[in-house]
Amino acid sequence: MFPSVTTVLAPFGGIEELKRRFPAVIERAAVRGTAVHGYCEDAAKGLFVMGVPAEYRGYFDSFMHWLADVEEVVATELRIMDTALGFHGQMDIICRMKGDSALSLWDYKTPDHVSPTWGPQIAAYTHLAHLDGYPVERAGMVRLRKTGRPPLVTEYTKSLRRHWNVYVSALNVYNAFIAPKGRKI
């Protein structure tokens, strides 16, 4: 089994140390992220979303602010594999933003702070999207806000090549030193 983009990048984002030091906080954050992603996916698919718990409502409202700028949703929660390089990833949304003729790829986040792994993550997703026939030209992270205010958007379009190189380096390090024993690299 090939590793996911996030598995490859995990050793470089500090999450393992945070899991050791604050396991309950990280578990709550993971539960929150999974729940919020589900509500956002349903809304992006045009489904009527009701019953969002109060603790997640702000994040969902923040997403709805951003979704209002989306002209067309092409795919959500799309999982793609690169068998040549040996990794897979699941991107949150491929869409066309209002005023754009080209496709965009965006990933939703709920943390307050930007992670240094987000650029390489979105670059890897963009690579996978191109591999699967989605001519994505813009890409970035949509940081949903607990308050329900419009999200903070970090676009990586201009730095995708640099971030892709970082991702490939991380993948090589993962395969050489971290990959499960017995897996051929």
Secondary structure, 3 states (H helix, E strand, C coil): CCCEHHHHHHHHHCHHHHHHHCHHHHHHHHHHHHHHHHHHHHHHCCCCCCCCCHHHHHHHHHHHHHHCCEEEEEEEEEEEEECCCCEEEEEEEEEEECCCCCEEEEEEECCCCCCCCHHHHHHHHHHHHHHCCCCEEEEEEEECCCCCCCCEEEECHHHHHHHHHHHHHHHHHHHHHHCCCCCCC
